[in-house]
Amino acid sequence: MSVVTTQSGEIISTKRPFNLGRWFRATGWRHGIGLVMVVFSLFPLLYVVSASLNPTGTLTGSNSLFSKIGFDAYARLLNNPDQPFAAWFGNTLIIASITSLATVFLGALAAYAFSRMRFTGRRTGLLTIVLVQMFPQLLAVVAIFLLMSTISDIFPAIGLNTHIGLIMVYLGGALGVNTYLMYGFFNTVPASIDEAAKIDGAGHARIFFTMILRLVGPILSVVGLLSFISVTNEFVVASVLLVDPEKQTLAVGLYKLVSNPNYADWSAFSAGAVLAALPVVILFMFLQKYIVGGLTAGAVK
């Protein structure tokens, strides 16, 4: 946009002609990078959807995207009595939902205690949480199995081959990193809010449930979403602790579809992966508004 002044003092604005090179140097290269990233992200998704619609059941015929379209894989997945997909799906939703809710609640309680209270061993506890997370959970699989096997002899309801036992294992592994993550966010909430509430006679419980939780809504949403996704995708611990096919999760059940060296039904596996992704997508769309606007809404209120 250029401005021209006439002899009479009148200002006339003239539009600069479009120049492709100038536009590309200013903003066009950003659109190009964005387009490349979108294609890079969408191609695996399109490939999985195409493989789920391939009636042959193999990946060799899925190299051409959507060359063959059919719902035979979905029919085999849902109607095969030897593959209780509905039970796997329901087990995954129950375990992931309970684990994510309990992780958010217990992690928020621990983070509030570390952030707002001063007690002996506070710094040591925080350092211990960080150090424990340096070791992958895979190293503890044998110890977890032996521990749950011993618990089964005393309390069978929370031992091996039980959903409650698996949820307890997930909570023990996720509370550390999530507590430290929420602890940093809790520190961004001004302590003057707590002090003003204490002057009015509010205790820690009322401050936590009625004030702090509203202000830390974004981190609660992020932790809940990440916990739900990690539990849905987790395979190693679930395959060790859950033996009964009716009690297994989606990750363990779908692996059976491709574990046979003689015939791997990749189309049914892809169909199961597509269906398994739906709850995660729905949860992300539901929590997106809280992640984006939760902090501002909580601070204003």
Salt bridges, closest charged atoms under 4 A:
ASP194 OD2 - ARG116 NE 2.72
ASP265 OD1 - ARG76 NH2 2.85
